[in-house]
Amino acid sequence: MSNGSSITHFLLLAFTDTRELQLLHFCLFLGIYLAALLGNGLIITAVACDHRLHTPMYFFLLNLALLDLGCISTTLPKAMANSLWHTRAISFSGCAAQVFLFVSLISAEFYLLTVMAYDRYVAICKPLHYGSLLGSRACVHMAAAAWGSGFLHALLHTANTFSISLCQGNGLDQFFCEIPQILKLSCSQSDYLREVGLIVFGASLFSLCFVFIVVSYVQIFRAVLRMPSQQGQHKAFSTCLPHLVIVSLFISTSFFSYLKTPSITSPVLDLVLSILYSVVPPAVNPLIYSMRNQELKDALRKLIGHFFISHRLSLVAHPRFTGECDCEAISILLLGSVPGSGEPQEKAWWEDAEEPFHLMGAGGDVLIIPLPLTTPPPGCSCYHHYRCKVISRLILSE
């Protein structure tokens, strides 16, 4: 094969030649992929739907979830398909598209993690200037810069990589198309060195971002340790810890994968490291961010609870309320409790109900009276003329 254009397809690394193990790899990757889709999808939905999460930190977290979804969707589906159909082939154009998307998304993710470090630095070290430095327009510009930088970075590398002459076969020692593996097939030393020079330039940019993140966290830790309140210190650390864990995981795996010495290089080690930096982070990032973030956990509970309650509870007209309004039921509803109730078991949000109705569920039942959007009039008269308030807390009787 004289040049890259004569190659019609590449052969990716097979995890195993045993059919049973191929199916096992397919099931394992399918589980990881579905977990990543579910976790990142829940974060995206929660941030988009909950107005309390419309802040710079969660805006950047939403972008991170989108990048994670794109990153894992670029590599894992093809690997699963190859394991399922007992093949190794990927087309030349498919390989080029995979390289472009993966480099674009992984680069944008690192730039975004740098922006998120700046967000935490301003929030903790310059809280009085947070609104002016990280307004909605500034956040959009920084996120767009991260996405755009990743796009340009990937365009440069992809165009250069697939313009070099390839004459060392078409087999890649990786389960997805990766630039270092493609460079091993190069015929010309000059073409190889040209792309290596671009990789070194990109690594220099990443190193500057890494230094910025380190300096930001040094300033953050100094500011947190000067806080007089332990509660304030704990809250500040809890907002920074997930980001710090994700940055550490991302940098340690990707840097070691590309900067390790040739003496310790092996196909198995390359495979393990590629899985660690391309598959594991998108799957575990939602878990890392939601473990110590109470606001996000509350939003996810609200989202999941609303989904299940809307399917589990049935609404039927209650004959008791055909006449005058029951003041006791009104007070019960306003207090958000039922006599004899235990711990909160369910949450529900109901709007625009004109008639009284009865909620029946596994945890018990409670009477819901339509309320006005403002304070109900004394005596609870004319309840049916009002619209139902949104109920933010509902405790069902045991």
Disulfide bonds with the S-S distance in Angstrom:
Cys95-Cys177 2.05
Cys167-Cys187 2.01
